[in-house]
Amino acid sequence: MKVLPILFIVLRLVLGGFMIYGGIQKFQKPIPAPIEVVEKAEKFKDPAKVSTLQKILYISGAKQTGYFWQLLGICELLFGLLLVIQYTSFVGALFLLPITLHIFLFHLFLESDEMSELIQTGALFAINIALVLKERSKWNHLLWIKPI
């Protein structure tokens, strides 16, 4: 029995599960009114709490657009489902790449003090890269590189 194919199936399910869960969570809470966001941000005006203020304003700004937070949730759900389905897993992994990169960079730059979340999001991004690289024979020709 080969271990590597089973490992990639497990990695696909882990990443797909995280994305599906994250997509569902985007629709669990109602979007706060702009006044609520301002009131919440006022509590973190102290210079010692700047990183918390940045996170609040960033996430709240995405929610206040009226479309971006929901679009991100739909993409996480859809691409996570594509990843879980065997025949569409490559497309799901490819489409999830910018999303997992964004999540990792968010945690790297705005929550670098949360080491466990940084490791978790870094691992998800690494899994996503591994899943795309596993199928490099499908897209290698797009880069004009001789197949390995």
C-alpha positions in Angstrom: 0.0 0.0 0.0 1.4 3.4 -1.0 1.4 6.0 1.7 1.9 9.1 -0.4 -1.5 9.0 -2.3 -3.3 8.5 1.0 -1.3 11.4 2.6 -2.4 13.7 -0.3 -6.1 12.6 0.2 -5.8 13.4 3.9 -4.2 16.8 3.1 -7.0 17.6 0.6 -9.7 16.7 3.2 -8.0 18.8 5.9 -7.6 21.9 3.7 -11.0 21.5 2.2 -12.6 21.0 5.6 -10.9 24.2 6.9 -12.1 26.2 3.9 -15.7 24.9 4.1 -15.8 25.6 7.8 -14.3 29.1 7.3 -16.8 29.8 4.5 -19.7 28.8 6.7 -18.4 31.0 9.6 -18.5 34.1 7.3 -22.4 33.8 7.3 -22.9 33.0 11.0 -22.9 36.5 12.5 -24.7 39.5 11.1 -22.6 42.3 9.6 -22.2 45.1 12.2 -23.5 48.6 11.4 -20.8 51.2 10.7 -21.7 52.9 14.0 -20.9 49.7 15.9 -17.6 49.4 14.1 -16.6 52.9 15.1 -17.7 52.3 18.7 -15.7 49.1 18.9 -12.6 50.8 17.3 -12.8 53.7 19.8 -12.0 51.2 22.6 -8.6 50.4 21.0 -7.2 53.9 20.3 -4.5 53.4 22.9 -1.1 53.1 21.1 -0.4 49.8 22.9 -3.5 48.3 21.2 -2.7 49.4 17.6 -2.4 45.8 16.3 -5.9 45.0 17.7 -7.3 48.2 16.1 -5.7 47.2 12.7 -7.4 43.8 12.8 -10.7 45.2 13.8 -10.6 47.9 11.0 -9.4 45.4 8.4 -12.0 42.8 9.0 -14.8 45.3 9.6 -13.8 47.1 6.4 -14.1 43.9 4.4 -17.6 43.4 6.0 -18.7 47.0 5.4 -18.2 46.7 1.6 -21.4 44.8 1.5 -20.0 42.2 -0.8 -16.3 41.2 -0.1 -16.9 39.3 3.1 -19.7 37.3 1.6 -17.8 36.7 -1.7 -14.8 35.4 0.3 -17.2 33.1 2.2 -18.7 31.8 -1.0 -15.3 31.2 -2.6 -14.0 29.4 0.5 -17.1 27.2 0.4 -17.1 26.5 -3.3 -13.3 26.0 -3.6 -13.2 23.8 -0.4 -15.9 21.6 -2.0 -14.0 21.4 -5.2 -11.0 20.4 -3.3 -12.8 17.6 -1.4 -14.2 16.1 -4.6 -11.6 13.9 -6.2 -12.0 14.9 -9.8 -12.0 18.7 -9.2 -9.4 18.8 -6.5 -6.7 20.4 -8.7 -9.0 23.2 -9.7 -10.0 23.7 -6.0 -6.4 23.7 -4.9 -5.4 26.2 -7.6 -8.3 28.6 -6.9 -7.6 28.4 -3.1 -4.0 29.4 -3.5 -4.5 33.2 -3.3 -7.0 32.8 -0.5 -4.7 30.7 1.7 -1.8 33.1 0.9 -4.0 36.0 2.0 -5.0 34.3 5.2 -1.4 33.4 6.0 -0.2 37.0 5.3 -3.0 38.4 7.4 -1.8 36.4 10.3 1.9 37.1 9.6 1.5 40.9 9.5 -1.5 41.5 11.8 -1.3 38.7 14.3 2.3 37.7 14.4 2.1 37.4 18.2 -0.3 34.5 17.9 2.2 31.8 17.1 -0.2 28.9 17.0 -2.5 30.6 14.4 0.6 31.6 12.4 1.8 28.0 12.4 -1.7 26.7 11.5 -2.3 29.2 8.6 1.3 28.6 7.4 0.7 24.8 7.4 -2.6 25.3 5.4 -0.7 27.5 2.9 2.0 24.8 2.6 -0.5 22.1 2.2 -2.1 24.2 -0.6 1.2 24.6 -2.3 2.0 20.9 -2.0 -1.4 20.0 -3.6 -0.8 22.3 -6.5 2.8 21.2 -7.0 1.7 17.5 -6.9 -0.2 18.2 -10.1 2.6 20.2 -11.8 2.4 18.0 -14.9 -1.0 19.5 -15.6 0.3 23.1 -15.7 4.0 22.8 -16.3 3.6 23.4 -20.0 2.1 26.8 -19.3 5.5 28.0 -18.0 7.4 26.6 -21.0 9.3 24.3 -18.7 10.3 20.9 -19.9 8.3 18.2 -18.1 10.2 16.3 -15.4 
